[in-house]
């Protein structure tokens, strides 16, 4: 999975979405906490102003506070403390604990938010409100502090997160699905490139061509340029091999002529040695000429084995060896092999000539489909081949022609053509006779 671009993008996108949602959740939680704290502070400020009614209107003293169950229960989490001059009163919920206030009192009419420790050490959110009772120099400072336990704010935050997480999860799934759709649409051109490359391999396309998205067009152009350069280099290599082989043929023919003259003078041993060496070299030359003719470039139209077999039968029937044979062709219609027609003609011609030389009365050619390949079977009714020699039939220079006319390159050439077409060649005794089968990829 980690080799897949799709899964890498999905994983990276999923991690980015998860991180973004986590940061968003944390940010929303912080904002919610601040908002709740502001609302709580506003409520505490209102409660502080309500406690200002404890001041006697005609005297500098404090009267009984208004009844409120929140402040009557000890350690309830809701507390107040009022100081007028030297007189201080506290809510029953504080019990015998005094809220610690540091620094001087604020100017009259101002308030501030404080963080104070509670009677049990718990953190408190507190609001201090400063007022003045009286006028002039005789005015007494009134300091009111109202506080509540911060754990209530934490509970509100947890409840908010509990309600938020399901929605964040659904949002994450929706974003992940959208990311998957986006990646699928974005990578679709790569599938198109893959299909065109598969077409190059199967031979249904000569080149990548145009019509691809802008981002992958440079890649397609580079592949086409590489294929053009490869074809040109292969063509030059075939020409060089053919020229080299043709250059050797004339000197070899001259050597054979010299050997014939030596034989006429009675120097039989020397003539036989020269003929052996020249014949072996000519086999190499013919082998290279055959290899140079093999079309290694990917075919685009393919070859029809039935048509090629029919043409070859027509030619071989006009030879002295083939005129007396019964040629049988059984080919399924519409079959097309992924191979150059010239190469298939060369390979089938060599196999059919070999069958003609060894057949007693009949040569049978069968073309059938075995998906995803096409099987071309050529069978004669001759004596076959010794089992010990089957494995080396495609070895260069090995000839089993009893007449001695064969040069031992036919089956080796067929093997080269089959390998170039990514096919298979099998040779076996048919009891009676000999069977050669070519297995080639079928064209779509």
Secondary structure, DSSP 8 states (H G I E B T S, - for coil): -TT-HHHHHHHHHHHHHHHHHHHHHHHHHHHHHHHHHHHHHHHHHHHHHHHGGGB-SSSS-B------HHHHSTT-SEEEEEEETTEEEE-GGGTT------S----TT-EEEEEEE-TTS-EEEEEEEEEEESSGGG-EEEEEEEEEETHHHHHHHHHHHHHHHHHHHHHHHHHHHHHHHHHHHHHHHHHHHHHHHHHHHHTS-SS--S---HHHHHHHHHHHHHHHHHHHHHHHHHHHHHHHHHHHHHHHHHHHHHHHHHHHTT-HHHHHHHHHHHHHHHHHHHHHHHHHHS--S--SS-B-HHHHHHHHHHHHTTSHHHHTSEEEEEE-TT--BSS-HHHHHHHHHHHHHHHHHH-SSEEEEEEEEETTEEEEEEEE-S----HHHHTTTTSTT----TTS---S-HHHHHHHHHHHTT-EEEEEE-SSSEEEEEEEEB--
